[in-house]
Amino acid sequence: MRVLVVGAGMYVTGRGTEGTGTILPALAQASRQLPIERVVICATSENSRTPVLAAVDRVNAALGTSLRVEYRLAAEALADPVADCAIVAVPDHLHRVIAEPLVSRRMPCLVVKPLTPTLADGLALLALQERSGVHVAVELHKRYDEANQLARRMVRDGTLGHLSYATVEYSQRTEVPTRHFKAWASRTNVFQYLGVHYVDLLHFLTGFRPEKALAVGTRGILATHGIDTFDSVHATILWRAPGGAPFVSQLAVGWIDPSRSTAMSDQRYTLVGSAGRLDCDQKHRGVELVTDSGAHSINPYFSEYLCDGTGRLKFAGYGARSVEQFLIEVRDGPAAIILSATLREALVATAVVDAVNRSLAADGEWSNVDAPA
Ligand SMILES: NC(=O)c1ccc[n+]([C@@H]2O[C@H](COP(=O)([O-])OP(=O)(O)OC[C@H]3O[C@@H](n4cnc5c(N)ncnc54)[C@H](O)[C@@H]3O)[C@@H](O)[C@H]2O)c1
């Protein structure tokens, strides 16, 4: 299997961090089980070549793998892509531009979240995908987190009774927009970048349809760094259960946490129903490390080098699983059992992002969510 990865940044190679990202090590780990002959990673600058190849060496050395990776400039690699599938991991506003020609060529694609910033872009991709019949998945990895899979079971088997409401808090350190995404932070917002995960998760947990959304935001801190985007976004979404009962979710999403925050991602949610309440702390997973550099709340379940039963290093977690699952679906072709979030499913969260963005622009007015059925 030949894999084309478009984008060579933080999520692919760990650029700007001490780590190696998620997608590259997930591919190396998957190469132990799946026939990955070659990976091409492409991006816009020649300056990415050395750090990408250095990250490949680090990953192969850590895992004892020999994943073959070539770095190419995107203009060249995308002109005539020779691959069996593609992973699109470029800034949010470029997902459609990059994915469209690949889908037109009938190349199976995994697009990182958010699928697209607007519903119109997402619908255009859906129309193309349905015409070509090719598999397009969206990398909504929270669906693979066991804590969330347990929550889904409890929602669906009635443990919580009739659901009434959910609250979500999700925030990251200021360094994310000011350092890692400085080049494009003002072209996205934190709801579209982070909030989308939990909108998709609420849909995955409940199966409910979002009906309308309102949102307000705060500004000021990122503006002092020259970044014109919201510091935080506060959204209320009204959903309908089958049968018409309302369900309300409120999300407080920000990216102005201090650099001393004990985790890059601070996240938790609560679901309340007629028969129970479920609190899911997604930051404090019970693993705390304190060194002279400070205290760290570690989430070993997302994207980590762990040891297997023999002590050998493996790259694991729900981030890695979502990449591996897509590769299995590509390998199995028409016989594949699709477990990834499909493009059509991802449009539910995209439609909410679209409505939230319209509400933010209209000073917090309710906006209809026009998710396709
Ligand atoms: N960083 C994370 O933890 C994370 C997690 C999940 C999803 N994502 C999503 O992944 C995407 C990329 O995020 P990132 O963290 O890697 O960002 P980043 O800014 O670190 O990297 C973006 C990469 O895309 C490349 N690029 C830009 N324009 C391009 C083009 N026209 N053609 C080819 N390459 C191009 C850049 O050169 C860079 O290598 C975003 O949509 C983000 O929302 C990120």
The ligand as an ORCA input file, in Angstrom:
! r2SCAN-3c Opt
* xyz 0 1
  N      -2.133     19.212     15.951
  C      -3.060     18.353     16.379
  O      -2.982     17.780     17.484
  C      -4.238     18.021     15.495
  C      -5.057     16.975     15.882
  C      -6.100     16.593     15.056
  C      -6.320     17.286     13.865
  N      -5.527     18.342     13.535
  C      -5.813     19.030     12.266
  O      -4.762     18.716     11.382
  C      -4.613     19.776     10.435
  C      -3.170     20.190     10.415
  O      -2.827     20.536     11.725
  P      -1.304     20.598     12.190
  O      -1.380     20.615     13.679
  O      -0.472     19.554     11.584
  O      -0.949     22.069     11.586
  P       0.455     22.685     11.184
  O       0.255     24.123     10.940
  O       1.493     22.264     12.190
  O       0.821     21.943      9.804
  C       0.160     22.197      8.593
  C       0.975     21.578      7.462
  O       0.266     21.738      6.239
  C       1.192     22.182      5.255
  N       0.481     22.897      4.201
  C      -0.088     24.130      4.253
  N      -0.656     24.425      3.064
  C      -0.445     23.358      2.261
  C      -0.797     23.054      0.921
  N      -1.485     23.919      0.169
  N      -0.400     21.871      0.404
  C       0.285     20.978      1.159
  N       0.646     21.207      2.446
  C       0.276     22.383      2.985
  C       2.164     23.066      6.013
  O       3.360     23.221      5.269
  C       2.357     22.214      7.269
  O       3.293     21.201      7.030
  C      -5.575     20.887     10.875
  O      -6.760     20.820     10.133
  C      -5.848     20.541     12.334
  O      -7.126     21.017     12.733
  C      -4.472     18.696     14.295
*
